[in-house]
Amino acid sequence: MPSSNATPQLHSAAFNAMGSRCEIQLYGPKATAKAVAARAVECVRALEAKYSRYRADSVTARINAAAGSGHAIEVDPETAALLDYADTLHEQSDGLFDITSGVLRKAWDFKAERLPTDEQIATLLPLIGWSKVDWQAPFVHLPEAGMELDFGGYVKEYTADCVADLCRASGIEHGLVNLGGDIHVIGPHPDGSPWQVGIQHPRQPNAAIARIPLAQGAIATSGDYERYMMVDGTRYCHLLHPATGHSLHPAFASISVVAARCLIAGSFTTIALLKSPEEPQWLSEQGLPYLTTDQQLRLGGSLETGVRASNTPTPMPSASVQ
């Protein structure tokens, strides 16, 4: 535990992980904050390795390698909890949040700026469907060869929560965890003032369209700018419908949600965007504070009155919080 009479100093650790720029900012005696930050980075690395679909030794790879084999894979309690959560998200989203839909990346190459053919999508659709997965904890099996699970839709948010918990357990009372914009606030600045969380401008990289004050809890933002391509003047983003395989055109350019846990905030931003073409009001019925940016770049939502917005987007520093 940091000494109560020690002058708290801000220690920042910046690094890249999970395909994102990350930063951990902790207040405390220098040696303590530095040591805790190092353990926090190790935690991020460990969870990235455990659930990466790019590593042959990951849990994800073991599950996917057994697809169609008839052999179930036994998973540990942490993975079981994530699979249970995936089941809950699938139900709450009416099937739109589906961790088997990652195979669509084989058809959708957003760097190529070329739309997939109907034939490419049709080949992959039989491999999609959480309802097809044989999940009876602690055993999971994908019945069709070629099926895959992808934890990428929510493991980064889960990791932010785990790191924040680690920091608190190590005696840190003031600080935050920022994993590529998925943010968990451990506690306010030592003087009690909130962190000013920058919200990414959906159309201007490295710029913030608004700032939200946050002294505790978590915030996550999703948008149609994260992975996209422009084809014949139309924006096609990474939000793909698991039943059709086609890119959705969300009603909002971005959505930010505040919750007690980053996992919840991130899940609700994603579901809200997936539902927005047909149910743009869905998030307002869930009871969580939120901020929307529509396709005309107008701010809305329950947090609108509490944000610092500007007609001239402000630069987004390497860390999106101050």
Protein Blocks (a to p, Z undefined) as FASTA:
>chain_A
ZZfkbccddddddddeehiacddddeddfklmmmmmmmmmmmmmmmmmmmockbmkbmkl
mmmmmgonlpacdddfklmmmmmmmmmmmmmnnomaccklmmmmmmmcfklopacdfklm
mmmmmmgcfklpccddfbdcdfbghiacdfklmmmmmmmmmmmmmmmmnopabdcddeeh
iacdfbdcfkopacddddddfklghiafbdcddfedcdddddfklpccdeehiacdfbdc
fklopacddfbfbdcdddfbfklmmmmmmmmmmmmmmmmmlmmmnopacddddfkopaed
jklmmpccdfbdcdddfblcZZ
